[in-house]
Amino acid sequence: MKTVEKKILPTYFQAVREEKKNFELRKDEDDVRPGDVLILMEWEGGEYTGRTEVRRIRYVLRNVPEHGLFPRYSIIGW
């Protein structure tokens, strides 16, 4: 298990905080796996706001270009 930190814009951060959004579409650069921890850090105006949300990854979708997911991208769900 590992921990991955990612920047997230305020609009998306708020949707995560309100549990309206339970996924991220990201470049597949961290080799995340189910069980890993994702720390989403709100990023606004070129700096961190100090607000964070922590989620345990439950599912990772990758390698399905036939369904519109570009190569080297993944959908991370929690």
ZADO-1210 file (C-alpha; in nm, 4 decimals, padded with zeros to 6 digits):
<atoms>
<atom x="00.0000" y="00.0000" z="00.0000" code="MET" pos="1"/>
<atom x="00.1212" y="00.3495" z="-00.0800" code="LYS" pos="2"/>
<atom x="00.0031" y="00.7067" z="-00.0422" code="THR" pos="3"/>
<atom x="-00.0326" y="00.9374" z="-00.3428" code="VAL" pos="4"/>
<atom x="-00.0885" y="01.3127" z="-00.3193" code="GLU" pos="5"/>
<atom x="-00.2662" y="01.5032" z="-00.5983" code="LYS" pos="6"/>
<atom x="-00.3700" y="01.8627" z="-00.6560" code="LYS" pos="7"/>
<atom x="-00.7400" y="01.9229" z="-00.7153" code="ILE" pos="8"/>
<atom x="-00.9235" y="02.2402" z="-00.8185" code="LEU" pos="9"/>
<atom x="-01.1814" y="02.3884" z="-00.5759" code="PRO" pos="10"/>
<atom x="-01.4901" y="02.2948" z="-00.7808" code="THR" pos="11"/>
<atom x="-01.3905" y="01.9294" z="-00.7915" code="TYR" pos="12"/>
<atom x="-01.2615" y="01.9336" z="-00.4343" code="PHE" pos="13"/>
<atom x="-01.5977" y="02.0532" z="-00.3048" code="GLN" pos="14"/>
<atom x="-01.7801" y="01.7791" z="-00.4971" code="ALA" pos="15"/>
<atom x="-01.5500" y="01.5207" z="-00.3378" code="VAL" pos="16"/>
<atom x="-01.6011" y="01.6717" z="00.0064" code="ARG" pos="17"/>
<atom x="-01.9798" y="01.6590" z="-00.0400" code="GLU" pos="18"/>
<atom x="-01.9491" y="01.2975" z="-00.1624" code="GLU" pos="19"/>
<atom x="-02.1029" y="01.3878" z="-00.4975" code="LYS" pos="20"/>
<atom x="-01.7856" y="01.2809" z="-00.6808" code="LYS" pos="21"/>
<atom x="-01.6160" y="00.9495" z="-00.6054" code="ASN" pos="22"/>
<atom x="-01.3603" y="00.9209" z="-00.8842" code="PHE" pos="23"/>
<atom x="-01.0701" y="01.0982" z="-01.0518" code="GLU" pos="24"/>
<atom x="-00.9639" y="01.0871" z="-01.4151" code="LEU" pos="25"/>
<atom x="-00.5856" y="01.1203" z="-01.4108" code="ARG" pos="26"/>
<atom x="-00.2688" y="01.0513" z="-01.6038" code="LYS" pos="27"/>
<atom x="-00.1662" y="00.7001" z="-01.5086" code="ASP" pos="28"/>
<atom x="00.1713" y="00.8039" z="-01.3692" code="GLU" pos="29"/>
<atom x="00.1676" y="00.6722" z="-01.0128" code="ASP" pos="30"/>
<atom x="00.0725" y="00.3063" z="-01.0708" code="ASP" pos="31"/>
<atom x="-00.2022" y="00.3301" z="-00.8080" code="VAL" pos="32"/>
<atom x="-00.3747" y="00.0110" z="-00.7015" code="ARG" pos="33"/>
<atom x="-00.6802" y="-00.0760" z="-00.4934" code="PRO" pos="34"/>
<atom x="-00.5892" y="-00.0336" z="-00.1286" code="GLY" pos="35"/>
<atom x="-00.3618" y="00.2663" z="-00.1898" code="ASP" pos="36"/>
<atom x="-00.4440" y="00.5970" z="-00.0217" code="VAL" pos="37"/>
<atom x="-00.5198" y="00.9069" z="-00.2301" code="LEU" pos="38"/>
<atom x="-00.4758" y="01.2479" z="-00.0674" code="ILE" pos="39"/>
<atom x="-00.6512" y="01.5221" z="-00.2629" code="LEU" pos="40"/>
<atom x="-00.5131" y="01.8683" z="-00.1829" code="MET" pos="41"/>
<atom x="-00.7130" y="02.1711" z="-00.2909" code="GLU" pos="42"/>
<atom x="-00.5139" y="02.3946" z="-00.5278" code="TRP" pos="43"/>
<atom x="-00.6255" y="02.7478" z="-00.6109" code="GLU" pos="44"/>
<atom x="-00.4427" y="03.0468" z="-00.7558" code="GLY" pos="45"/>
<atom x="-00.1124" y="02.8633" z="-00.7797" code="GLY" pos="46"/>
<atom x="-00.1014" y="02.7473" z="-00.4184" code="GLU" pos="47"/>
<atom x="-00.2486" y="02.4955" z="-00.1778" code="TYR" pos="48"/>
<atom x="-00.5435" y="02.6144" z="00.0312" code="THR" pos="49"/>
<atom x="-00.4718" y="02.3769" z="00.3195" code="GLY" pos="50"/>
<atom x="-00.7885" y="02.1741" z="00.2670" code="ARG" pos="51"/>
<atom x="-00.7446" y="01.8015" z="00.2011" code="THR" pos="52"/>
<atom x="-00.9566" y="01.4929" z="00.1537" code="GLU" pos="53"/>
<atom x="-00.8230" y="01.1416" z="00.2034" code="VAL" pos="54"/>
<atom x="-00.9705" y="00.8441" z="00.0197" code="ARG" pos="55"/>
<atom x="-00.8785" y="00.4758" z="-00.0017" code="ARG" pos="56"/>
<atom x="-00.8724" y="00.3596" z="-00.3626" code="ILE" pos="57"/>
<atom x="-01.1207" y="00.0821" z="-00.4331" code="ARG" pos="58"/>
<atom x="-01.0982" y="00.0521" z="-00.8112" code="TYR" pos="59"/>
<atom x="-00.8703" y="00.1569" z="-01.0966" code="VAL" pos="60"/>
<atom x="-00.9823" y="00.1468" z="-01.4608" code="LEU" pos="61"/>
<atom x="-00.7122" y="00.1566" z="-01.7270" code="ARG" pos="62"/>
<atom x="-00.6309" y="00.0215" z="-02.0725" code="ASN" pos="63"/>
<atom x="-00.9770" y="00.0461" z="-02.2294" code="VAL" pos="64"/>
<atom x="-00.9336" y="00.2773" z="-02.5302" code="PRO" pos="65"/>
<atom x="-01.2312" y="00.1082" z="-02.6963" code="GLU" pos="66"/>
<atom x="-01.4467" y="00.2840" z="-02.4333" code="HIS" pos="67"/>
<atom x="-01.2866" y="00.6270" z="-02.4787" code="GLY" pos="68"/>
<atom x="-01.0191" y="00.6145" z="-02.2091" code="LEU" pos="69"/>
<atom x="-00.7013" y="00.7455" z="-02.3680" code="PHE" pos="70"/>
<atom x="-00.3788" y="00.5497" z="-02.3295" code="PRO" pos="71"/>
<atom x="-00.1749" y="00.6472" z="-02.0224" code="ARG" pos="72"/>
<atom x="-00.4854" y="00.7672" z="-01.8366" code="TYR" pos="73"/>
<atom x="-00.6859" y="00.5963" z="-01.5627" code="SER" pos="74"/>
<atom x="-01.0018" y="00.6431" z="-01.3652" code="ILE" pos="75"/>
<atom x="-00.9486" y="00.6051" z="-00.9914" code="ILE" pos="76"/>
<atom x="-01.2534" y="00.5237" z="-00.7812" code="GLY" pos="77"/>
<atom x="-01.3108" y="00.5181" z="-00.4068" code="TRP" pos="78"/>
</atoms>
